[in-house]
């Protein structure tokens, strides 16, 4: 089972929280796409599902996928999917339809 949410027009503070929780905050090549994201999709689930979700999202046009660090005792992980609203919505919709 996975949980998904979409934040449209994320605040600067929300983007900063996510940036600090990225598994690799020093990654620069996607910095502009992340800083200027019109939407952020959040996907949380088991590791196997998150790897598949990442692959699905990265095949969607116009999104950047980042792993978000957490301290969940159930070994759940979370992905942040950055991009324009339509692309993020499409990526989340596709993830929800393909991961059962």
N, C-alpha and C positions, 0 to 999 in steps of 0.2 A: 504494500500500500504506500502511496506517495501523497504528500500534501503539496498543493501549489497555490500561490497567490501572485497577483500582479499589482505593482505600485505604479500608477500613472503619474507623471510629472513629479518624480521623487525630489524631495527637498535636498538642499546641499548637505544638511546634517545627516540625512539618511545615507546619501552616497558616501559621506566620510566614514560613517560607522561601517558600512560594507567594505570600503577600501582598507580600513584597519584590520578587518577580519579576514581578508583574502589570504589564502594559503601562501601566495607569493606577492606581497604588496609591492615588491620592487619591480614587477613586470611593467615595462614602459610602452611596449608596442601597441597596447590596447587602451592606453590611458585616456586619449581623446574620446573614444567611443564610450568609455565608462563615465567620464566627467560630463559628457553632453547627452547622456541617455535620456530619452523622453519617457522611457518606462524601464522597470526592472521586474523580471519574473523571478520568483523564489520557488525552488523545488527542493523538498526534503524527503528523504527516504533511505532505504538500505543502500549500501555501497554498490552492489551489483546494478540496482535500478538507476542509481545516479550516473554510473558510467554509461549506461544505455541512454539515459536522458541527455547527457552531455553530447553524445554523438548525434542524437536526433536534433538537438538545438543548434549545434555547430553546422549542420547541413542546411539549416534554415538561413535565408538570406538576411544579412544585416544585423547579426547578433554577435555578442562576445560572451563567452561562458567562463565564469571563474568559480573555483571552489571556495566556500566560505567556512572558516574554522569555527568550531564550537566545542562544547564540552558535554555532549549528550551521552548519558550512560548507556543508552540502547544502541550505540554505534550507528546512529543515523548521521547522515551528512547532508549538507545543503549546497545547492548551486545558486548562483546569481546569474541571470541572463539579462544582459544589457543591450539596448537598442531602441529603435523607433517603436512606437506603440503597436502598430500593425504587425511588425516582425516578431516582437515579444509575444503578443497574443497568439500568433500563428504557431510559434515554437511551443508554447504551453499547451495549446489545443492538441498539437500533434503528439506531444509527450503523453498527455492524458489519454489519448486514443490508443496509443501503442503499448503503454506499460499498464498491465492489468494487475 
